[in-house]
Amino acid sequence: MLKILELFGGIGAPRKALENLNIDLKSIDYVEILPHAVHAYNQIFDHSYKPQDVKTWNMNVDLLVHGSPCQDWSKNGLNNVNSGRSILYERTLEIIEKELNPRPKVVIWENVPGLISKRHVEHFNHYLSTMERLGYKNNFKILNSKHYGTPQNRERIFTVSLLEDKNFEFPKEVELTRTLKDYIDTTIDVTDYELSENEKSLFFERDGKMYIRENNKTGFREVKEFDSVNVERPNSKTRRGRVQDGMVATLTTSPNIAVYYGNTIRKLTPKECWLLMGFTEKDYEQVASVGLPKAALYKLPGNSIVVTVLEAIFNELVKQDILQI
């Protein structure tokens, strides 16, 4: 049986991925400070966890997966990384060094690619060097969820650290067989998902085709059936109006992404966002049934890890005989 610990656990993407692979597991613990995320996790996995602050927690585990807050590492991050949320990865290092005995065989850290930018790479290098000092061999790579079965253009850096001196081969990219069309509910009442007048002004029809004015380019671009468009990026001159062919751009905690089909242009629903992160309709319905506000139902998947990417990583860890199940 595989024993796991989820730090900054969100809505449980690592556990969901392992369960999808039919891996026999025991959740040693799950640590998350955001009440809505804990509530959602409990609904999906039928638990009664309470919010816990990773800064005050300790427990012995075998496998650790963490995705510490990434806002400070993003391109638009404005917080001081030395005092903000993202520096909490230091607490994970402290837990591994002082509170886990034996140390986990595998530690996985997921974060935004901005972590390895010139501005922030010193923190990434500090993480790597500390893990090496603790006996780990690090492997890292930027993976895009559109290459692992989910039509979302979402890049994240995954660091897989192994306690044994062994290389990890990241999963190979696979051809995308499902497009955004497969995730869109064309039967819903679009009233609650209509665009604002300002957002509608980006679009126009000509000769029976739909077009959009792109902020980052001169002229305009055709929007085809089941393409998506970023419709509201107040502080961005490059993303507003950007079209994704048959997929969506990176889902955030407050996504402003429109989808076009037939004569309809509307925003994604919370359920569609959950599905595009690899969760099931049942997962969403269980969480939504207890009355979480719409803003929370959008925020939770935007903070998560794409389940299908984790499935690919876990599958390789098993195939390469790094994790024994």
DALIN-V667802 format. One record per backbone hydrogen bond with DSSP energy under -1.0 kcal/mol. CO is the residue of the C=O (numbers start at 1). NH is the residue of the N-H. Records with the same first field share a line. If there is no record, write none. Layout:
# DALIN-V667802
CO=NH  NH
This chain:
# DALIN-V667802
2=26
3=63
4=28
5=65
6=31
7=67
9=12
12=16
13=17
14=18
15=19
16=20
17=21
18=23
19=22
24=2
26=4  28
29=6
31=9
32=52
34=38
35=39
36=40
37=41
38=42
39=43
40=44
41=45
42=46  47
53=56
62=105
63=5
64=108
65=7
66=110
70=73  74
74=77
80=83  84
85=88
86=89
87=90
88=91  92
89=93
90=94
91=95
92=96
93=97
94=98
95=99
105=163
106=64
107=161
108=66
109=159
111=157
112=115
113=116
114=117
117=121
120=123  124
121=125
122=126
123=127
124=128
125=129
126=130
127=131
128=132
129=133
130=134
131=136
132=135
137=162
139=160
141=158
143=156
144=147
145=148  150
147=174
150=152
151=248
152=154
154=145
156=143
157=111
158=141
159=109
160=139
161=107
162=137
164=166
179=182
180=183
190=193
193=267
196=200
197=201
199=202
200=203
202=213
204=211
206=209
209=206
210=223
211=204
212=221
221=212
224=227
227=260
228=244
229=258
230=241
233=236
239=242
240=215
242=230
244=228
246=180
248=153
256=231
257=268
258=229
259=266
260=226
261=264
264=261
266=259
269=273
270=274
271=275
272=276
274=277  279
275=278
277=307
280=284
281=285
282=286
283=287
284=288
285=289
287=290
288=291
293=297
294=298
295=299
296=300
298=302
299=303
301=304
306=310
307=311
308=312
309=313
310=314
311=315
312=316
313=317
314=318
315=319
316=320
317=322  323
318=321
